[in-house]
Amino acid sequence: MDPVRNPYVPGAGTPPAELAGRDDLLKGADTVLKRAALGRSIQSPILVGLRGVGKTVLLVKIRELAQAEKFRTASIEATEAKNLPELLVPDLRRILLSLSLSEKGREQARKGLRVLKSFLGVFKLSYGDIELGIEAEAGVADTGQLSSDLTDLIIAVGEAAKAAGTAVAILIDELQYLSEIEFSALITSIHKVNQYQLPVVLIGAGLPQILALAGESKSYSERLFTYPTVGPLEVGDAISAIVNPARDEGVSYTDEAIEELMLVTERYPYFLQQWGHEAWNLSEQDIIDRNVIVSATAMAIKKLDESFFRHRFDRCNASEKRYMRALAELGPGHHKSGSIAEQLGLRVTSVGPTRSKLITKGMIYSHQHGDTAFTVPLFDSYMRRVMPDFKPKWTSL
């Protein structure tokens, strides 16, 4: 079929033609935004789920909802390479500059820029004209303590937004890459703006280890946020995500093709898009049958191996790869740390540092104490493909 008409969009964070099964999450986020615009506190969502479930897509949609409500938005992706101040400054600067153009918000926004200058100075950052032409606000955001100084800065942004008659939404993806100190500082900041009834809301997303990070941070995090789980789609929603975009183009699937798709993709949104994309391009007629899906599976796995899986595999060193291969040997799902160590012929304490590094890199997570699972669906199969010569009970890492 014509690849130009292909309705499927594989790729991280790319909104699909049919965003199925997420209406309740989006409605909840819309309520949070509308209450925040009024300065009324409500528990904000931090979306929790594995890779490929569509968390980033949901944040994109929530940003669109915020902009429809005339919010100023900051969209940030946390990384291992940058700290929280580096990530926040560009967007907060942009927001304050835009608010300074408002007649009602001008003075508070200018104060906010001075507070930002103080923040920049204490954390040894520089950014354009803030570094060159604005005096710092003495005694504000200049203690060198991230929790205190970030709180001052977020309050200043909230006060400027309130004066201008608008609101601010801060959306942070990959929250698991923040340190405990950084996450705690964020929680403290949002706690304060809620107390002061300022129109600022934080909505985030992260891998399952974010739950442990939240638990280790401020105890009132559970009162500020909800942690909805984003998982594979329900069967009906997964079918809608595949069938409806094709139907709009005059293309249909046989029941056997749909059944095969549900099986091989495990109903993960990312994989549904990848398989749908390949099946469309391979099909020579406007009815896609099971044989096309079988052929698409080989192509989809090849594409995933070259990009989605390989990108993550290449970030790991040899020890980490061997640990992941041992985990993969045990099959999909959660496995005890002792079982993984046994595959390697080592004590649990010996592999502990490697396991910790893989958690930090977002490759694995622990659902409960002592167990381990991949954060990437189908990654166990990939590890068996990419390291086929693994022999259990290695003697060293």
C-alpha positions in Angstrom: 0.0 0.0 0.0 1.0 3.6 -0.4 3.5 4.4 2.3 2.5 8.1 2.1 -0.9 7.2 3.5 0.5 5.1 6.3 -1.3 6.3 9.4 1.0 4.7 12.0 3.8 6.8 13.6 6.4 4.7 15.4 8.8 6.8 17.4 9.3 7.9 21.0 6.9 10.6 22.0 5.1 10.9 18.7 1.3 11.2 19.1 -0.5 8.4 17.3 -3.5 9.0 15.0 -5.7 7.2 17.6 -4.7 7.9 21.2 -6.9 5.1 22.7 -7.4 4.1 26.3 -6.1 7.2 28.0 -9.2 9.4 28.3 -9.5 9.1 32.1 -5.9 10.2 32.5 -6.3 13.2 30.2 -9.6 14.2 31.9 -7.9 14.1 35.3 -5.0 16.2 34.0 -7.5 18.7 32.6 -9.2 19.1 36.0 -5.8 19.6 37.6 -4.9 22.4 35.1 -8.2 24.2 35.5 -8.0 24.1 39.3 -4.4 25.3 39.2 -5.5 28.2 37.0 -7.7 29.3 39.9 -4.9 28.9 42.4 -6.7 25.9 44.0 -4.5 23.0 44.9 -5.2 19.4 43.8 -3.0 16.3 43.6 -1.1 16.5 40.3 -0.4 13.3 38.3 3.1 11.8 37.9 2.6 9.1 35.3 4.5 5.9 36.1 5.2 3.1 33.6 7.6 1.2 31.5 9.2 2.3 28.2 6.8 2.3 25.3 3.5 2.8 27.1 3.1 6.4 25.9 4.0 8.5 28.9 5.7 11.1 26.7 2.8 11.3 24.3 0.5 11.9 27.3 2.7 14.8 28.5 2.6 16.3 25.0 -1.2 16.1 25.1 -1.3 17.6 28.6 0.9 20.4 27.4 -1.7 21.0 24.6 -4.5 21.1 27.2 -2.5 23.6 29.3 -1.9 25.9 26.3 -5.6 25.7 25.4 -6.2 27.1 28.9 -3.7 29.9 28.2 -1.0 28.5 30.5 2.6 29.4 30.0 4.4 26.0 29.8 7.8 24.6 30.5 8.4 21.1 29.0 11.6 19.5 30.2 13.2 16.1 29.8 15.5 15.1 32.7 18.7 13.4 31.7 21.8 12.0 33.4 23.9 14.7 31.7 22.3 17.8 33.2 21.2 18.8 36.7 17.8 20.2 37.5 18.8 23.9 37.6 20.3 23.6 34.1 17.1 22.0 32.8 14.7 24.5 34.4 16.5 27.8 33.7 15.9 28.2 29.9 12.1 27.6 30.1 11.6 29.6 33.3 13.6 32.5 31.7 11.4 32.3 28.6 8.2 32.3 30.7 9.3 35.3 32.8 10.3 37.3 29.8 6.9 36.7 28.2 5.2 37.7 31.4 7.3 40.9 31.5 5.6 42.0 28.3 2.2 41.9 30.0 1.2 45.3 31.5 -0.3 43.6 34.6 2.5 41.2 35.2 5.5 43.4 34.2 6.8 44.4 37.7 6.4 40.9 39.2 8.0 39.3 36.1 11.0 41.7 36.4 11.3 40.8 40.0 11.2 37.1 38.9 14.0 37.8 36.5 16.1 39.3 39.3 15.4 36.2 41.4 16.4 34.1 38.5 19.7 36.1 38.3 20.3 35.3 41.9 19.6 31.6 41.3 22.0 31.6 38.3 24.8 33.2 40.4 24.6 30.8 43.3 24.5 27.7 41.0 27.3 29.1 38.7 25.1 29.2 35.6 24.9 31.9 33.0 22.2 32.6 30.4 22.2 35.5 28.0 21.1 38.9 29.1 20.3 37.6 32.6 24.0 37.3 33.2 24.8 40.6 31.5 22.1 43.1 32.2 19.9 42.4 35.2 20.8 42.9 38.9 20.2 40.0 41.2 17.5 40.2 43.9 19.4 40.4 47.1 18.6 37.8 49.8 16.4 35.7 47.5 17.3 32.4 45.9 21.0 32.8 46.9 21.6 30.5 49.8 23.2 27.7 47.8 20.6 25.3 49.1 18.7 23.9 46.2 15.5 23.3 48.1 15.3 26.8 49.4 16.5 28.6 46.3 14.3 26.7 43.9 11.3 27.3 46.1 12.1 31.1 45.9 12.4 30.9 42.2 9.2 29.0 41.6 7.3 31.3 44.0 8.6 34.3 42.0 7.4 32.7 38.7 4.0 31.9 40.3 3.6 35.5 41.6 4.4 36.9 38.2 1.9 34.6 36.5 -0.8 35.5 39.1 -0.2 39.2 38.5 -0.5 38.7 34.8 -3.7 36.7 35.2 -2.3 33.5 33.8 -0.9 30.2 35.1 2.3 28.1 34.6 2.5 24.3 33.9 5.9 22.6 34.4 6.0 19.3 32.7 9.0 17.0 33.4 9.6 13.7 31.6 12.1 11.0 32.8 11.8 12.2 36.4 13.7 9.1 37.5 16.9 10.8 36.4 16.6 13.4 39.1 18.6 13.0 42.3 16.8 12.6 45.6 17.9 16.2 46.5 16.5 17.5 43.2 13.2 15.7 43.5 12.9 16.8 47.1 13.5 20.4 46.1 10.7 20.1 43.4 8.3 18.8 46.0 9.1 21.5 48.5 8.6 24.2 45.8 5.2 22.8 44.7 4.2 22.5 48.3 4.9 26.2 48.9 3.1 27.4 45.8 0.1 25.4 46.9 0.2 26.9 50.3 0.4 30.4 48.7 -2.4 29.5 46.2 -0.2 30.5 43.3 -1.1 29.2 39.7 1.8 26.8 39.2 1.4 23.1 38.6 3.9 20.3 38.1 3.0 17.3 36.1 5.6 14.6 35.4 6.3 11.1 34.1 8.9 8.5 34.9 9.9 4.9 35.1 8.6 2.8 38.1 11.7 3.6 40.2 10.2 7.1 40.6 8.0 5.6 43.3 11.0 4.8 45.4 12.5 8.2 44.8 9.2 9.8 45.9 9.1 7.7 49.0 12.7 8.7 49.9 11.9 12.4 49.5 9.5 14.6 51.4 6.8 12.7 53.3 4.1 15.0 52.0 4.8 14.0 48.4 1.9 11.6 48.6 -0.4 14.5 49.4 0.8 16.6 46.5 0.8 14.0 43.8 -1.0 10.9 42.5 1.0 8.2 40.7 -1.3 6.7 38.1 0.2 3.6 36.4 0.3 3.7 32.6 0.5 0.2 31.2 -0.3 -1.8 28.1 -3.7 -1.0 26.5 -6.8 -3.0 27.3 -7.6 -5.3 24.4 -10.5 -3.1 23.1 -8.3 0.0 23.2 -5.4 -1.7 21.5 -7.7 -2.9 18.7 -9.0 0.7 18.3 -5.5 2.0 18.1 -4.7 -0.3 15.2 -8.1 -0.6 13.4 -9.5 3.0 13.5 -6.6 4.8 11.7 -6.6 2.1 9.0 -10.4 2.3 8.6 -10.1 6.0 8.0 -7.9 5.1 5.0 -10.2 2.4 3.7 -8.1 -0.5 5.0 -9.2 -3.3 7.3 -7.7 -6.2 9.3 -8.8 -9.8 9.5 -9.7 -11.2 12.9 -6.7 -13.5 12.8 -4.4 -10.5 12.0 -5.7 -8.6 15.0 -5.3 -11.6 17.2 -1.7 -12.0 16.1 -1.0 -8.3 16.6 -2.3 -8.4 20.2 0.0 -11.4 20.9 3.3 -10.1 19.4 3.0 -6.5 20.6 1.7 -7.4 24.1 -0.6 -4.3 23.5 2.2 -1.8 24.2 1.4 1.5 22.3 4.9 1.9 20.9 5.0 -1.6 19.5 1.4 -1.3 18.1 2.6 1.7 16.1 5.7 -0.1 14.9 3.9 -3.3 13.8 1.1 -1.3 12.2 3.6 0.7 10.3 5.4 -2.3 9.0 2.2 -4.2 8.2 0.8 -1.3 6.2 4.0 -1.0 4.1 4.2 -4.8 3.5 0.6 -5.3 2.5 -0.3 -5.4 -1.2 -4.1 -5.1 -0.6 -6.4 -3.2 1.6 -7.2 -6.1 3.8 -4.3 -7.0 6.1 -4.2 -10.7 7.1 -2.2 -12.7 9.5 0.5 -13.6 7.0 1.2 -9.9 6.6 1.5 -9.5 10.4 3.9 -12.5 10.6 6.1 -10.8 7.9 5.8 -7.5 9.7 7.0 -9.0 12.9 10.4 -9.8 11.4 10.7 -6.3 10.0 9.5 -4.7 13.3 11.9 -6.6 15.4 14.8 -5.7 13.0 13.9 -2.0 13.3 13.6 -2.2 17.1 16.9 -4.0 17.4 18.6 -1.3 15.4 17.2 1.6 17.3 14.8 1.3 20.3 16.6 -1.6 21.9 20.2 -1.0 20.6 20.2 2.6 21.8 19.7 1.4 25.4 22.0 -1.6 25.1 24.9 0.6 23.9 24.7 2.8 27.0 25.8 -0.1 29.2 29.3 -1.4 29.9 30.3 -5.0 29.6 29.4 -5.9 33.2 26.0 -4.3 32.9 25.3 -6.2 29.7 26.2 -9.5 31.3 23.9 -8.7 34.2 21.1 -8.0 31.8 21.8 -11.1 29.8 21.6 -13.1 33.0 18.2 -11.5 33.9 17.0 -12.2 30.3 17.9 -15.9 30.7 15.2 -16.1 33.4 12.5 -15.0 31.0 10.1 -12.1 31.1 8.8 -10.6 34.3 10.3 -10.0 37.8 13.1 -12.1 39.2 14.9 -12.3 42.5 18.3 -10.7 42.7 19.7 -14.0 44.0 18.5 -15.9 40.9 20.3 -13.4 38.7 23.5 -13.7 40.7 23.3 -17.4 40.5 23.2 -17.2 36.7 26.4 -15.3 37.0 28.0 -17.6 39.5 28.4 -14.8 42.0 27.1 -13.6 45.4 24.3 -11.1 45.5 26.6 -8.6 47.2 29.1 -8.8 44.3 26.6 -7.8 41.7 24.9 -5.2 43.8 26.8 -2.2 42.4 26.1 -3.3 38.8 22.4 -3.6 39.6 22.4 -0.2 41.2 24.0 1.4 38.1 21.5 -0.3 35.8 18.6 1.1 37.9 20.2 4.6 37.7 20.5 4.3 34.0 16.8 3.3 33.8 17.4 -0.1 32.4 15.9 -2.1 35.2 13.8 -1.5 38.2 12.7 -3.1 41.5 9.0 -3.6 42.0 9.6 -4.7 45.5 12.7 -5.4 47.7 14.9 -8.0 46.2 13.3 -8.4 42.7 14.4 -7.0 39.3 12.7 -6.5 35.9 13.5 -4.7 32.7 12.0 -1.2 32.2 11.8 -2.0 28.5 9.1 -4.5 27.3 10.4 -7.4 25.2 14.0 -6.5 26.2 14.7 -10.0 27.5 14.1 -11.4 24.0 16.5 -8.7 22.6 19.2 -9.6 25.1 19.0 -13.3 24.0 19.3 -12.2 20.4 22.2 -9.8 20.8 24.1 -12.1 23.2 23.3 -15.6 22.1 26.4 -17.3 23.5 25.6 -16.6 27.1 26.5 -19.5 29.4 25.0 -19.4 33.0 27.3 -19.3 36.1 30.0 -17.0 34.8 32.7 -16.6 37.4 33.3 -12.8 37.1 31.8 -9.6 36.1 
